[in-house]
């Protein structure tokens, strides 16, 4: 094998399943496929003329699609190697110039990415919103991992993993509460195949439907953010513990039917840190147990 991976890289790839499972909750069906594709790409087991891997992540907002990309990329490459594009900003034909350079001599956003890094992740969020000419560009990346920018230079992206996210079929996932996961996945993938061009859909390595988050998973996510917040405060000399009823209270405050767990982190910080700030402003010592008031709304410190 040419240029075998270093022992450090092998160890990093071995730890990838553990890292993703710790941070991404409720998507155990999808994570092994993400891990496998990333490992194959990083071990040099994909064609050199293609991206190291490519993914289409489908599902409602706030269920872990983008977070999976962030966690995986941070672990494999470091946070500076994640390059993210919101496709809602590329809905007209002129936006192609932003990516490739609008005038001769410019290299655009993608040229700037390639100048910074030879490997990493390219994340295209809400890909269904992109203009068809932008989708032509994505097809080039998926097919040959090469694009030509306005400078005339052809740039090689074969060292990158390509991630596309979409909310196609999200309404069905949220609305068909009593369908099996396999039925929902078939339905969502069928909708995606109709919405995206067949040649793009066919070239994506992994097409993964992220499921809605049941209550027990919402509790796990709330516990993760609460523990992070308590550790953050402990580092500042503020020792707190939480009563059992705090977690379901945070889920009620931080989980939204349409936004999923996305507001959860902010809800934990807002309710816990706000309480601490109020105590600090009075000059009182901040310590004790977090409890929920009898009306099941306010979180107090006892």
N, C-alpha and C positions, 0 to 999 in steps of 0.2 A: 504494500500500500504506500503510495506516494505521500510524503508529508504527514505521517501519522499524528493524531492529536496528542498533545502533551498530557502527562498525568494529571495536571491541574484541570485541564479542560474535561478530561474523562470524569473526574470527580464531580465537577460542576454539573455535567450532564446526568450523572447518576443521582444527584440530589434534586434535580428538577421536579420529579413527581411529588416529592415531599414539600417543596417550596410552594408549588401551585395548590396542592391540597390544603395547605395551611391557610392560604389567603383567599381562595375562591371556594365558596360554599354553595352546595345545592346543585352542582353541575358535574357530579362524579362520572356521568356517562361520557362527557366531552373531554375531560382533562387527559385521560390516557391517549386519546387520538392526537391532541395537541402535543403532548410530550413525545410521542413516537415520531411525528412529522418533524419536530424540531431536532430531535436526536439524529434522525437520518440525515437531515440537512447539514448539521454541524459535523457529522462524521464523514462527510464527503460522499454520501451514498445516493446523491441525486445528480441528474445530468448537469454538466457544467454550463450548458447553454440556457438553463432555466433558473428561476429563483430557487433558493434553498428549500423553500416550501411556500405554499400559498393557502390561505384560509378564507372561507366565507362564514362569518359568525352571525347567526340569525336569532331573533328573540326580542322580547320587550325591553324597554329601557330599564336600567338598574338591576340587571340580573347577573352581571359579571363579564359581559363581552369585552368591553374596553379594558376593564381591570385585568383580565386574563392576559391581554397583550402587554400591558404595563409590567405586570409581575414577571412574566416570562422573559421579556426583553431586558428588564433590569437585572435579572439573574444571569442571563446568558452573556449579555454585552455591557451592561451598565446603562443608567438612565439617559446618558448623552447620546446613545445610539438609537433612540426611538424618535422617529420623524412622523408627525401626525398631521393629516390634512382633513379638514371638515368639508365634505363634498357639498354642503349647502352653500358654500362660498364659491362654487365652481359650476353654476347652473347655466351660464351662457357661453357662447362660443369664444368670446374674447378672453374668458378666464383661462383658456388653454395657454395664452401667452404668459400668464403668471407662472405656469409650471415649466414651460420650455424657453421662456424669453420672448418678449413681445417684439423686439427689434434685433437686427443683425448685430452680433457682438454680445448679446445678453444670453445668460444660460438658465435663467428662471430658478424657481424654487428647487426643482429636482437637480439642476446642475449644482446649486449650492449644497444640497445634501451630499451629492457624490464627491464634492470637493472636501467635505468635512470627514467623510467616512467611506470605507470600502465594504463595510458590512454592518448589519443591524436590522431594524424592522421599519418598514413603511406601512403606516396605518392610514387607511382611507375610510373615514367614518361616514355612515349614511350614504353609501355608494349609490343607492337608487336615485339620489337627488342630482347626480352629476350630469352635465350636458353630454349628449352622445359623442361629441368629439373628444371629450375627456375620457369617456369609456374606451374609445379607440386607443388612447394612450395606455390605459390600463391593460388592454389586450396585448399591446406590444410588450409590456413589462412581464405579463404572465406567460407569454409565448416564447420570447427570446431573451428576456431580461436586459434588453438594450433599447435606448431611446436616443434620438438625435435632437440636440437643442439648437437654439437660434445661432449659436456661434459656429455651427457646422460640425461640432464634435459629437461623436457617438459615444455614449456613456454606458458602462457595463454595471448592471445591478444584480449580477448573479450571486453576489455575496449577501444578498438581503432576503429576508422573509417578508412576504406580501400579505397583509391582513386587510380584509374588507369586512365592514360591519353594516348591518341593515336592520331596519324595523319591519321589513316585509313580513306579513303574517302575524305581527305582534297582536293585533286586535283579536285574531282567532285564538291565539294562545291564552289571552286573558278572558275571552268570552266562553270558550268551550271547556268549562271547568271540569266536566265529568268525562271527558274523553281520555283515553289512555295516552301515555307519552308517545308511543310509537305511531298512533293515529295522528296526533298533532304534528309530529315530525314529518310524516309523509305529506300532510296537507300543506305545511309551511314550505317544504322544499319544492312542492309542485307549484306553489304560488311564485316562489323565487325564480324557478326555471322559466315561468311565463313572463315575469317582469324583467329579468336580465337577459341580455342577448345570449343565445345558445352557445356561441363560440367562447364567450367569457365564462359562462357557467361550467362548460366542459373542461376548461383548463385549470380550474381550481382544485388543489390537492385534497383539501378537507372541507366539507360543508357540514357545519355543526349547528344544531338548533338548541339554544339555551332555554331551559325550562323556567316557568314561573316558580317563585320561591314559596314553599309551604311555610306555615307558621314556625315549625321547629327550626327551619333554616334561618328565618328572620331572627329568631332568638339567638342563634349562633353568631350571626353577624353583629347584632347588638352587643353581645358579650365581648366580641373581639374589639369593637370600638370603645366599649366601656373600660375594658382592661387597659387599652392603650392610653386612655385619658387618665385613669388612676395612676398608671406608671409615670406619665408626664408630670402630674401634680406631685407625686412622691419625690421625683427628682428635684422639685422645688421646695421640699420640706413639708408638703401638705399631705398627710396620711389620712386616707379615707377608705372605708369599706362600704359595700352596697348590700342592702337587704334583698332577699330573693324577689320581692315584688317590684324592684326597680327595673329589671330587664323587660317584663311585659309592658310596663309603662313606657319605656323607651321605644319599644316596637310600635305601640299605638301612636307615639309622637313622630317617629322617624320613618315609618314604612308607608308608602303611598301606592294605591292600587295600580296607577298608571306609570309612576316613576320608580317603582320597585324600592330597592334599598339605597338608592342614590342619596336621598336626604338624611340617611341614618347617621352618618358621621357628623354632619352639621347639627343634628338634633341632640346627639350626645354632648358635643362640645357646648352647645348653647345652654342646655339645661343644667349641666354639671358645672361648667366654668362660670356661668352667670351666678349660680348660687355661691360659689367660692368668692367671686368678685364682690358680691354684696357683703359677705362676712368681712372680707379684708378691708372694705371701705369704712366699716364701723369700728375698725381697730380690734375686733374680736379675734381670738384664736380660731383657726380652722382645723378641726379634727372631728372624728366621730363616724357615725354610720349614716349613709344615704337611705332615706325611707320615702315612701309614697304617702301623701296625705289621704285622709279618709274619702275624699271625693274622687280618688283615683286620677287626679290631674297633676297637681304640683308635686315636685320632688323636693324634699326638705332634708335638712341635716340635723341629726339628733345626737 
